[in-house]
């Protein structure tokens, strides 16, 4: 019996850090600026960091390091990147029994062009993570856990629903961190399963897209269901939770970020880990915040994950107030 099983993507990540990457403002770029290098030139790198990522493996690593018996369900290719993912999961003590290898396919791969101030552009090849199928889920294995932490399945809302419904039928608690692909299906498609989701974790942009509302309180008014927890994260502004009509706001400490990759996974998994440990939302918010802040001070979504439970002093540094 596992304490928790995570489900979602796995990738091979490469961080390229260079002071020679230049931000150039231009209306030609959707964000208003581009990350540029001189065409036809050779660019010296200051740092090269090889790691692994993906929602399923990032969150599984947090749970395992905090002493939960953890497994992950994900897809990898039969390539060297897939082997790297397996090796990393083993290093973090995560069971790979439910990892599915897809023959003659490639593992998801990301190259992150990172400037010294932490701004970066991600070049993403989704590989086998682009598509999740029913056969990727070990349904009997899902019964062998107390919690399921479900991350994005490449927009496959139908499969996400099936997993949540299966868990609910088996009496298993569910934490869900859907991606934009799932959220784009709209509230009408997602609302029927929200009562089965014990912890829903989305960011402000996703919450606005899903609910059509603009403020924290009005977004929560659409997302709330009885005896569940709803989380909306808002970057450096911190995070908000709703539980039985009570809204809490957890502030960040202002830790300097050198890379924000993996912050969402670190917060979500830290929160659920804290919730499982003490069944206390304030404590969970503090653990999630500290885990995320530790991760953003390192390159790579796993390199800064908390290796032990934070001290009482560290917990006390996270300011939490009622909204």
C-alpha positions as CSV (number, residue, x, y, z in Angstrom):
1,X,0.0,0.0,0.0
2,X,1.4,3.4,-1.0
3,X,0.7,6.6,0.8
4,X,0.4,8.4,-2.5
5,X,0.7,7.8,-6.2
6,X,1.4,10.7,-8.6
7,X,0.1,10.7,-12.2
8,X,1.3,12.9,-15.1
9,X,4.3,13.7,-17.2
10,X,8.0,13.0,-17.1
11,X,10.7,14.9,-19.0
12,X,14.4,15.3,-19.4
13,X,15.3,18.9,-18.7
14,X,18.4,20.8,-19.7
15,X,19.1,24.3,-18.3
16,X,21.4,26.5,-20.3
17,X,22.4,29.6,-18.4
18,X,24.3,32.4,-20.1
19,X,24.8,36.2,-19.7
20,X,24.8,36.3,-23.5
21,X,21.1,35.6,-23.7
22,X,19.5,39.1,-24.3
23,X,15.9,40.2,-23.7
24,X,14.7,42.3,-26.7
25,X,11.4,44.1,-26.6
26,X,9.4,43.8,-29.7
27,X,5.7,43.5,-30.7
28,X,6.6,40.6,-32.8
29,X,6.7,38.4,-29.7
30,X,3.4,37.4,-28.0
31,X,4.8,38.3,-24.6
32,X,6.2,41.7,-25.8
33,X,9.8,40.7,-25.6
34,X,12.0,37.9,-26.9
35,X,15.1,36.1,-25.6
36,X,17.7,36.5,-28.3
37,X,21.2,35.5,-29.5
38,X,23.2,36.7,-32.5
39,X,22.2,34.6,-35.5
40,X,25.0,32.5,-36.8
41,X,27.1,33.0,-33.7
42,X,28.5,30.7,-31.1
43,X,27.2,31.4,-27.6
44,X,29.2,30.7,-24.5
45,X,27.3,29.2,-21.6
46,X,28.0,30.0,-18.0
47,X,26.2,26.9,-16.6
48,X,24.8,23.6,-17.9
49,X,22.4,21.7,-15.6
50,X,21.0,18.3,-16.5
51,X,18.0,17.2,-14.6
52,X,14.5,15.7,-15.0
53,X,11.1,17.2,-14.7
54,X,7.4,16.7,-15.4
55,X,4.5,17.0,-13.0
56,X,4.4,13.4,-12.0
57,X,8.1,13.0,-11.2
58,X,8.5,16.4,-9.5
59,X,5.7,15.9,-7.1
60,X,6.6,12.3,-6.4
61,X,10.1,13.4,-5.4
62,X,8.7,15.8,-2.7
63,X,6.5,13.1,-1.2
64,X,9.3,10.5,-1.1
65,X,11.9,12.9,0.4
66,X,9.3,13.7,3.1
67,X,9.1,10.0,4.0
68,X,5.9,9.0,2.2
69,X,5.8,5.7,0.4
70,X,5.4,7.0,-3.1
71,X,4.9,5.7,-6.6
72,X,4.4,7.4,-10.0
73,X,2.4,6.6,-13.1
74,X,3.9,8.2,-16.2
75,X,5.0,7.6,-19.8
76,X,8.6,7.5,-21.0
77,X,10.2,6.5,-24.3
78,X,12.7,3.7,-24.8
79,X,15.6,6.2,-25.1
80,X,18.4,7.5,-22.9
81,X,16.2,10.3,-21.6
82,X,13.7,7.7,-20.4
83,X,16.5,5.9,-18.6
84,X,17.6,9.2,-17.0
85,X,14.0,9.7,-15.7
86,X,14.0,6.2,-14.1
87,X,17.5,6.7,-12.6
88,X,16.3,10.0,-11.0
89,X,13.2,8.5,-9.6
90,X,15.2,5.7,-8.1
91,X,17.6,8.3,-6.6
92,X,14.6,9.9,-4.9
93,X,13.3,6.6,-3.7
94,X,10.1,6.7,-5.8
95,X,8.7,3.4,-7.0
96,X,8.8,3.1,-10.8
97,X,6.6,-0.1,-10.9
98,X,3.8,1.8,-12.7
99,X,6.0,3.7,-15.2
100,X,5.1,2.7,-18.8
101,X,7.8,2.6,-21.4
102,X,6.6,3.3,-25.0
103,X,8.7,1.5,-27.6
104,X,10.1,3.5,-30.5
105,X,9.1,6.8,-29.0
106,X,10.9,9.6,-27.3
107,X,10.7,10.9,-23.7
108,X,9.5,14.5,-23.3
109,X,12.4,16.9,-23.5
110,X,12.8,20.6,-22.5
111,X,15.7,23.0,-23.0
112,X,15.5,26.1,-20.8
113,X,17.4,29.1,-22.1
114,X,18.0,30.9,-18.8
115,X,19.3,34.4,-18.2
116,X,21.2,35.3,-15.0
117,X,18.1,37.1,-13.5
118,X,16.1,33.9,-13.8
119,X,14.0,34.8,-16.8
120,X,13.9,32.0,-19.3
121,X,12.4,30.6,-22.5
122,X,11.5,26.9,-22.6
123,X,11.9,24.9,-25.7
124,X,9.6,21.9,-25.2
125,X,9.3,18.6,-27.1
126,X,6.4,16.8,-25.3
127,X,7.2,13.3,-26.8
128,X,5.2,10.5,-25.2
129,X,3.9,12.9,-22.5
130,X,1.8,14.7,-25.2
131,X,-0.8,11.9,-25.1
132,X,-2.1,9.9,-22.2
133,X,-4.3,6.9,-22.7
134,X,-6.5,4.6,-20.6
135,X,-3.9,1.9,-20.8
136,X,-1.3,4.2,-19.3
137,X,-3.1,4.0,-15.9
138,X,-2.6,0.9,-13.7
139,X,-6.2,0.8,-12.4
140,X,-5.5,-2.0,-9.9
141,X,-2.5,-0.1,-8.7
142,X,-4.6,3.0,-8.1
143,X,-6.5,0.9,-5.5
144,X,-3.2,0.4,-3.6
145,X,-2.9,4.0,-2.3
146,X,-4.4,6.4,0.2
147,X,-4.0,9.4,-2.0
148,X,-3.7,10.2,-5.7
149,X,-1.9,13.4,-6.9
150,X,-3.1,14.0,-10.5
151,X,-1.3,16.5,-12.7
152,X,-1.9,17.4,-16.3
153,X,-2.4,14.6,-18.8
154,X,-1.8,16.6,-21.9
155,X,-5.3,18.0,-21.9
156,X,-7.0,14.6,-21.7
157,X,-9.9,15.7,-19.5
158,X,-11.9,12.5,-20.2
159,X,-9.1,10.4,-18.7
160,X,-8.6,12.8,-15.8
161,X,-12.3,12.4,-15.0
162,X,-12.1,8.6,-15.2
163,X,-9.2,8.6,-12.7
164,X,-11.0,10.9,-10.3
165,X,-14.2,8.9,-10.5
166,X,-12.3,5.6,-10.0
167,X,-10.5,7.0,-6.9
168,X,-13.8,8.3,-5.5
169,X,-15.4,4.9,-5.9
170,X,-12.4,3.3,-4.1
171,X,-12.5,5.7,-1.2
172,X,-9.1,7.3,-2.2
173,X,-8.4,11.0,-1.7
174,X,-7.6,13.1,-4.7
175,X,-5.4,16.2,-5.2
176,X,-5.8,17.6,-8.7
177,X,-3.5,20.1,-10.4
178,X,-4.9,20.2,-14.0
179,X,-3.1,22.0,-16.8
180,X,-4.5,24.6,-19.2
181,X,-5.4,21.8,-21.7
182,X,-7.8,20.3,-19.2
183,X,-9.1,23.7,-18.0
184,X,-9.9,24.9,-21.5
185,X,-12.7,22.4,-21.6
186,X,-14.6,24.8,-19.4
187,X,-16.5,24.8,-16.1
188,X,-19.5,22.9,-17.5
189,X,-17.3,19.9,-18.2
190,X,-15.3,20.1,-15.0
191,X,-17.9,21.0,-12.4
192,X,-19.5,17.5,-12.1
193,X,-16.3,16.0,-10.7
194,X,-15.3,18.9,-8.4
195,X,-17.1,17.3,-5.4
196,X,-14.8,14.3,-5.8
197,X,-11.6,16.4,-5.7
198,X,-10.4,16.8,-2.1
199,X,-7.7,19.4,-3.1
200,X,-7.9,21.4,-6.3
201,X,-4.8,23.4,-7.0
202,X,-4.6,26.0,-9.9
203,X,-3.0,29.4,-10.5
204,X,-4.8,32.7,-10.9
205,X,-4.6,32.7,-14.7
206,X,-6.1,29.2,-14.8
207,X,-8.8,30.1,-12.2
208,X,-9.9,33.1,-14.3
209,X,-10.0,31.0,-17.4
210,X,-12.1,28.3,-15.7
211,X,-14.5,30.4,-13.7
212,X,-14.8,33.6,-15.8
213,X,-14.3,35.6,-12.6
214,X,-11.5,38.1,-11.7
215,X,-11.1,38.3,-8.0
216,X,-10.0,35.6,-5.5
217,X,-13.3,35.6,-3.6
218,X,-15.5,35.4,-6.8
219,X,-13.3,32.7,-8.3
220,X,-13.6,30.7,-5.1
221,X,-17.3,31.2,-5.0
222,X,-17.5,29.2,-8.3
223,X,-15.0,26.5,-7.3
224,X,-16.2,25.8,-3.7
225,X,-17.8,22.5,-2.7
226,X,-18.5,21.1,0.7
227,X,-15.7,19.6,2.7
228,X,-13.0,20.2,0.1
229,X,-10.0,22.5,-0.2
230,X,-9.4,24.9,-3.1
231,X,-6.0,26.5,-3.8
232,X,-5.2,29.5,-6.0
233,X,-1.6,30.4,-6.4
234,X,-0.5,33.9,-7.4
235,X,3.3,33.8,-7.9
236,X,5.2,36.2,-5.7
237,X,1.9,37.4,-4.1
238,X,1.6,34.0,-2.4
239,X,-1.3,31.6,-2.3
240,X,-4.9,31.4,-1.2
241,X,-7.0,28.5,0.1
242,X,-10.7,28.0,0.6
243,X,-11.9,25.5,3.1
244,X,-15.5,25.4,4.3
245,X,-16.1,29.1,3.5
246,X,-12.8,30.3,5.1
247,X,-10.2,31.9,2.9
248,X,-6.6,32.1,4.0
249,X,-3.8,34.0,2.3
250,X,-0.2,32.8,2.7
251,X,2.5,35.3,1.9
252,X,5.9,34.5,0.4
253,X,9.1,35.5,2.2
254,X,10.5,37.3,-0.9
255,X,13.2,34.7,-1.5
256,X,15.2,35.6,-4.7
257,X,14.4,33.3,-7.6
258,X,17.0,32.1,-10.1
259,X,14.6,29.8,-11.8
260,X,10.8,29.4,-11.3
261,X,10.6,26.1,-13.1
262,X,8.9,23.5,-10.9
263,X,7.6,26.1,-8.4
264,X,4.0,25.0,-8.9
265,X,4.7,21.4,-8.5
266,X,6.8,22.1,-5.4
267,X,4.0,24.1,-3.8
268,X,1.2,21.7,-4.6
269,X,3.1,18.6,-3.4
270,X,4.4,20.4,-0.3
271,X,0.9,21.5,0.6
272,X,-0.6,18.0,0.2
273,X,2.3,16.5,2.1
274,X,1.7,18.9,5.0
275,X,-2.0,18.3,4.9
276,X,-1.5,14.5,5.1
277,X,1.0,14.9,8.0
278,X,-1.1,17.3,10.2
279,X,-4.5,17.7,8.6
280,X,-4.0,21.5,9.1
281,X,-4.4,23.9,6.2
282,X,-2.1,26.6,7.8
283,X,0.7,24.1,8.3
284,X,0.2,22.8,4.7
285,X,0.4,26.3,3.3
286,X,3.6,26.9,5.1
287,X,5.2,23.7,3.9
288,X,4.1,24.3,0.3
289,X,5.4,27.8,0.4
290,X,8.8,26.8,1.8
291,X,9.2,23.9,-0.7
292,X,8.4,26.2,-3.6
293,X,10.8,28.9,-2.3
294,X,13.6,26.4,-1.9
295,X,13.0,25.1,-5.5
296,X,13.1,28.5,-7.1
297,X,16.5,29.2,-5.6
298,X,18.0,26.3,-7.6
299,X,18.1,25.3,-11.3
300,X,15.9,22.3,-11.9
301,X,12.5,21.4,-10.6
302,X,13.9,18.8,-8.1
303,X,17.3,20.2,-7.0
304,X,15.8,22.4,-4.2
305,X,13.1,20.1,-2.9
306,X,13.0,20.0,0.9
307,X,14.8,16.9,2.2
308,X,13.2,17.0,5.6
309,X,10.2,18.6,7.3
310,X,10.8,22.3,8.0
311,X,11.5,23.5,11.5
312,X,9.0,25.3,13.7
313,X,11.1,28.4,13.2
314,X,10.9,28.1,9.4
315,X,7.1,27.5,9.5
316,X,6.7,30.6,11.7
317,X,8.3,32.8,9.0
318,X,5.3,32.2,6.6
319,X,2.8,34.9,7.3
320,X,-0.8,33.6,7.0
321,X,-3.9,35.7,7.4
322,X,-7.6,35.4,6.9
323,X,-9.0,37.2,3.9
